[in-house]
Amino acid sequence: MNKKKRYTVMALSALLVASTMAHNDEAKPWTFWYWMYGAVSKAGIHADLVGMKNVGLGGTYLMPIRGVSERPEYQGEAAQLSPKFWEMVDYSFQQADSLGLDMGIHICDGFALAGNPSILPAESMQKVVWTDTIVGGGKKIEGMQMWQPESYKDGKLQPAGSEGGYYQDIAAFAIRCKEKPQLFKPEKIEYTEAVSTAKGYYLAAKPASIIYSFHKPVTVRSMRVVPNGNNIQSQRLLVQASDDGINFIDIKQLVPPRQGWQNTMCDYTFSLPTTTARYFRFSWTPEGTEPGAEDLDAAKWKPLLKLENIILSNQPMINQYEGKTGAVWRIETDAAAKSETVAMADVLPLKLENGMVMGVMVNGNLMNKLPKGTWRLLRMGHTSTGQTNATAGTGKGLEVDKFSPAAVRKLFNSWYALFLNRPHSDVVKYLHIDSWECGSQNWGYQFAEEFKARRGYDLIPYLPIMAGVPMESASRYEQVLKDIRLTINDLVNEKFFKTFTDLAHEQDIEVSHESIAPTFPADGLQHYQYADNPMGEYWLNSPTHDKPNDMLDAVSGAHIYNKNIVQAEGFTEVRGVWNETPAMLKPMLDRNLALGMNKLFFHVTAHNPWMDRKPGMTLDGIGLFFQRDNTWYPEARGFVDYITLCQNYLQQGRPVVDIAVFTGEEIPSRSLTPDKLVPMLPGVFGAERVASEQKRMANVGIPMEESPVGVTHSANILDLKDWCNALHGYKYDSMNKDALLKWNFEYSPKGKLPGNQDYRILVIPQPANTLSAEVKAKIEELREEGIIIIDKPYQAKDFSQYGIEPDVVLPENMDYAHRCVLEATGRKDIYFLTNQEDKERQITATFRTRTSKIRQVVKLSLPAYGSAFVILSNKEDMQVISQTGHKLVEEEGAGFTENYPSVLAVSDKWKVHFDDIRKDTTVTLPFDWSKSADEKMKYYSGHVTFTSSFEWGDSVPVSAEEKMEVPAEKTKTAPSNDGFIKIQLGKIGDVARVLVNGKQYGYAWTAPYEVYVPKRDLKNGSNEIQIVVANTWHNALQGAGEGKAPFKGIWTNAKYRTKSKALLPAGLLSTINIVY
């Protein structure tokens, strides 16, 4: 049944003055502030920070990027860590302090990730390396020298056998081989017509085959694929064999592992069924390619086979061992491959001193001879991965060992702590750990000791497994490999993230980190337990680089670990085209607010050291150009105020999420995107979604699209804009094993996690036979406590059969967020609603209240891409108001709307002034200056002031509404001064601020482009109205590129890419209405 309740609707047209409620500073968005190439000036610092303050930001993360020597033409003088650099840092701290802005500092120079010149090779990220020597048994091996494996020297990795360099032995082994190990070199290599080798590697765009021919049959048990670059297609080969070169049989269809974008550190090893043949054919077709995702990054691009080499071996190897050892972020998906690998019979430890074999341990005795047979001697050790904080300047150095607290402390003291010792460093409130772009490590400080302490057995006897050697049995070596990854996960969390958090908290500083996946082989949620403010990332107009999983990692990580603030690095653009506007950004912003973000960090504000070059410095064209010399930056205050208002509400209370989805026990792992849930919840998603998802994943024809200009990619990449409210009124979080096992029932019947997050449903996508005994036991405990367990495909359309109605019922292309606030006076439920369509809509929303039998229905009018807050409360004195306190009137059958029935006349003539070219003209509206015959106006980008007037007072007729309110026996000759007039700008290009009688009243930056003015501020008679319009840089940069710059000083280091030379509309593009 429906029962009337009291509620407040906050309409977020986003064009009005600041909210009637006071915002806390925590609700203000921040920005990343990049100092590029050491080109920094005090004038620029002051202008940047004043701009941030004026636009309404709360603070900034200061991050110097790249070095002076990389772009000497910029004449940078503030090289990182130099006296000039510290002078600029001191000045920025003083300026921020005087302006009331807070700051954060990254853990190292640059933004990726944690390196420093002070880090020695032994203190850097480590990897396991090895060399092979094949010998015959029965001969003396004592005194035999073994080649040193790969080592690190003078800033680079050098190949095995090189002299010197940093390298440390771990152990050596003798492995009995049933036959002499061989890597087979074909007598002849042929390929079909579609293959080209002109570039020095095999390249094909159409179905193709490569054929290896041998003089006599060879027996193959494994193969290694060496791709050219990050190429998924080379991992999709169909392996076939033949005795005559004519009739081939299928041996194996290679299945790529799930893999991230930083994936070129290792080749790909595939186990094969033992096969003896003279001919091996490797066939490829683009058909069947997945559309690509964050965990299959290389599949996003145009399907091209790019292959350096295929190496066949007679030795059994562990399938895809490179990822299983933690050397790179990969997850095997070919479960059948385990049965193809034959385990080795004997593995004996060697005694090694300074690379020289001193003997072999046989039955516990040191012998100087190996037993008879063929033996593979394996020398295993570790060296630096060679990874650096690549985007740094003079603060560049090796990436710190993520398993060494001492090395982490050294890094902290060598960079971050230096900032804390500067004057005015009290402005520094955050330590930030940014994009994980330094790959993986599978060895480090006391790794073997930590492994033994945590896993309960010694890793060293099993070390050959890390070289891909199958030992004992498939089940045994797979367990050892899993234990290695579990240990890696434990150490990166406890030794790296926790150490940084402890160091920061000692200084009363909060910590934020971004996602660790899909680059480092760990649990993508667990590290957020050590973040005060988990951070995700999303990209604008960049399908190949967008990070829906990053955002879901941060949101779920925050929720399961009791973190209220979910930060987001927002609106990064891989190729900015200078047409970006706040209206363009709003739909994406709102989707991420609905997802769970509640603190935006704009990416990026690039410091512009020059006062006479505009738009100025950028991150080499990457990122949203949210900086002082962007034309519409002053008018962005309206956009920022809107964000602040939203975040103010969405930081209150805690999120309401019904469903937890278990991420499993595999390492690496991360949150699940909604498409991964369709097989488990087909009924809730609906038949249409099931069918569309099957079609998307089939990817028939490999459809491609171009976005942005010059970037061609799969048209079927997952885009969260297509998944608004995908579960039709239910929200979900991903939950890792750590959080699952901590789930308790302090307040029955709803489970309480460490984050005090209520979940009523647990979805288990993994097959039961993959779950450990402790996880199975926990699931049964949850079941007994009343949690609904979904461990097989759920066909019902909702969970009402369990008494769990949809939280909110909305039309298509709407999304929402729900926060619950428990106050002394009762409960308050805050719903954020977002219209994701580019048109005005009359919507009906139905809300679930505390008892499922009571539903609250609200009708509401939302503009194109509009949004609203609906607040349900048990208080008795609620009213319906707009963002600025304007009363929304509930009209019968129309829902909540505003009542402005009368229209004022505005003069047809508008005086127009172009600020930067000092030109004046008089126009009638609409006026699009990009169509002007005057080229200075035509290509103009910047501010233009439109001035006109309107009458108010005795000469203005009373509104129809006011007439109804006046008794019949009385008369009224002029409108009341209570309330507001509303100035409707209609369509504009692109943003505006409105002044009446010289006083500013608001910003028009998104539909419906309206500004409110109190009637009491109007004069009796003529009132001047000024509308200051700003367009984007697009037209001026287009003109400058054609030699028609509208004014001097136009310069940027961002390449200007656009398909069309057409100019964008600019100005007041419709007539102006004033209603009251």
Secondary structure as GFF3:
##gff-version 3
##sequence-region A 1 1076
A	DSSP	beta_strand	7	12	.	.	.	ID=ss1
A	DSSP	three_ten_helix	25	27	.	.	.	ID=ss2
A	DSSP	beta_strand	30	36	.	.	.	ID=ss3
A	DSSP	alpha_helix	42	55	.	.	.	ID=ss4
A	DSSP	beta_strand	59	65	.	.	.	ID=ss5
A	DSSP	three_ten_helix	68	70	.	.	.	ID=ss6
A	DSSP	three_ten_helix	72	74	.	.	.	ID=ss7
A	DSSP	alpha_helix	83	99	.	.	.	ID=ss8
A	DSSP	beta_strand	102	106	.	.	.	ID=ss9
A	DSSP	beta_strand	115	116	.	.	.	ID=ss10
A	DSSP	three_ten_helix	121	123	.	.	.	ID=ss11
A	DSSP	beta_strand	126	136	.	.	.	ID=ss12
A	DSSP	beta_strand	151	153	.	.	.	ID=ss13
A	DSSP	beta_strand	156	158	.	.	.	ID=ss14
A	DSSP	beta_strand	168	177	.	.	.	ID=ss15
A	DSSP	beta_strand	183	184	.	.	.	ID=ss16
A	DSSP	beta_strand	188	191	.	.	.	ID=ss17
A	DSSP	beta_strand	202	204	.	.	.	ID=ss18
A	DSSP	beta_strand	208	227	.	.	.	ID=ss19
A	DSSP	three_ten_helix	233	235	.	.	.	ID=ss20
A	DSSP	beta_strand	238	242	.	.	.	ID=ss21
A	DSSP	beta_strand	249	253	.	.	.	ID=ss22
A	DSSP	beta_strand	258	259	.	.	.	ID=ss23
A	DSSP	beta_strand	268	284	.	.	.	ID=ss24
A	DSSP	three_ten_helix	297	300	.	.	.	ID=ss25
A	DSSP	beta_strand	305	313	.	.	.	ID=ss26
A	DSSP	alpha_helix	321	324	.	.	.	ID=ss27
A	DSSP	beta_strand	330	331	.	.	.	ID=ss28
A	DSSP	three_ten_helix	335	340	.	.	.	ID=ss29
A	DSSP	beta_strand	347	353	.	.	.	ID=ss30
A	DSSP	beta_strand	356	362	.	.	.	ID=ss31
A	DSSP	beta_strand	365	367	.	.	.	ID=ss32
A	DSSP	beta_strand	374	384	.	.	.	ID=ss33
A	DSSP	beta_strand	398	399	.	.	.	ID=ss34
A	DSSP	alpha_helix	405	414	.	.	.	ID=ss35
A	DSSP	alpha_helix	416	420	.	.	.	ID=ss36
A	DSSP	three_ten_helix	425	427	.	.	.	ID=ss37
A	DSSP	beta_strand	428	433	.	.	.	ID=ss38
A	DSSP	alpha_helix	447	455	.	.	.	ID=ss39
A	DSSP	three_ten_helix	460	467	.	.	.	ID=ss40
A	DSSP	alpha_helix	474	491	.	.	.	ID=ss41
A	DSSP	pi_helix	492	497	.	.	.	ID=ss42
A	DSSP	alpha_helix	498	506	.	.	.	ID=ss43
A	DSSP	beta_strand	510	513	.	.	.	ID=ss44
A	DSSP	three_ten_helix	526	530	.	.	.	ID=ss45
A	DSSP	beta_strand	533	539	.	.	.	ID=ss46
A	DSSP	alpha_helix	548	560	.	.	.	ID=ss47
A	DSSP	beta_strand	567	572	.	.	.	ID=ss48
A	DSSP	alpha_helix	582	595	.	.	.	ID=ss49
A	DSSP	beta_strand	599	606	.	.	.	ID=ss50
A	DSSP	beta_strand	614	616	.	.	.	ID=ss51
A	DSSP	alpha_helix	636	650	.	.	.	ID=ss52
A	DSSP	beta_strand	654	655	.	.	.	ID=ss53
A	DSSP	beta_strand	659	662	.	.	.	ID=ss54
A	DSSP	three_ten_helix	674	677	.	.	.	ID=ss55
A	DSSP	alpha_helix	682	685	.	.	.	ID=ss56
A	DSSP	alpha_helix	687	698	.	.	.	ID=ss57
A	DSSP	beta_strand	704	706	.	.	.	ID=ss58
A	DSSP	beta_strand	712	714	.	.	.	ID=ss59
A	DSSP	three_ten_helix	720	723	.	.	.	ID=ss60
A	DSSP	beta_strand	732	735	.	.	.	ID=ss61
A	DSSP	alpha_helix	737	742	.	.	.	ID=ss62
A	DSSP	beta_strand	751	752	.	.	.	ID=ss63
A	DSSP	beta_strand	758	759	.	.	.	ID=ss64
A	DSSP	beta_strand	761	763	.	.	.	ID=ss65
A	DSSP	three_ten_helix	768	770	.	.	.	ID=ss66
A	DSSP	alpha_helix	773	784	.	.	.	ID=ss67
A	DSSP	beta_strand	788	790	.	.	.	ID=ss68
A	DSSP	three_ten_helix	800	802	.	.	.	ID=ss69
A	DSSP	beta_strand	808	809	.	.	.	ID=ss70
A	DSSP	beta_strand	814	823	.	.	.	ID=ss71
A	DSSP	beta_strand	826	835	.	.	.	ID=ss72
A	DSSP	beta_strand	841	848	.	.	.	ID=ss73
A	DSSP	beta_strand	855	862	.	.	.	ID=ss74
A	DSSP	beta_strand	867	873	.	.	.	ID=ss75
A	DSSP	beta_strand	889	891	.	.	.	ID=ss76
A	DSSP	beta_strand	895	897	.	.	.	ID=ss77
A	DSSP	beta_strand	903	904	.	.	.	ID=ss78
A	DSSP	beta_strand	909	914	.	.	.	ID=ss79
A	DSSP	beta_strand	919	924	.	.	.	ID=ss80
A	DSSP	beta_strand	927	928	.	.	.	ID=ss81
A	DSSP	three_ten_helix	929	931	.	.	.	ID=ss82
A	DSSP	alpha_helix	935	938	.	.	.	ID=ss83
A	DSSP	beta_strand	943	952	.	.	.	ID=ss84
A	DSSP	alpha_helix	960	965	.	.	.	ID=ss85
A	DSSP	beta_strand	980	984	.	.	.	ID=ss86
A	DSSP	beta_strand	988	989	.	.	.	ID=ss87
A	DSSP	beta_strand	991	996	.	.	.	ID=ss88
A	DSSP	beta_strand	999	1004	.	.	.	ID=ss89
A	DSSP	beta_strand	1010	1014	.	.	.	ID=ss90
A	DSSP	three_ten_helix	1015	1017	.	.	.	ID=ss91
A	DSSP	beta_strand	1021	1030	.	.	.	ID=ss92
A	DSSP	alpha_helix	1034	1041	.	.	.	ID=ss93
A	DSSP	beta_strand	1050	1052	.	.	.	ID=ss94
A	DSSP	beta_strand	1067	1068	.	.	.	ID=ss95
A	DSSP	beta_strand	1073	1075	.	.	.	ID=ss96
###
